[in-house]
Amino acid sequence: MNEDHIIAAILAAGLISQNKDDAIEPKDAVGLYGLCLSELIASNRAPK
């Protein structure tokens, strides 16, 4: 794992912990992690 994965996991965990209304399914948590990771990677790339 590199630091992008760790940061994405922390961000996803924070977003999940803010959701107190609905129970989060594992597949939703994985999807949110994937979204956080892809956004993080995209934001770190130099614009063309």
Secondary structure, DSSP 8 states (H G I E B T S, - for coil): --HHHHHHHHHHHHHHHH--SS---HHHHHHHHHHHHHHHHHHHS---
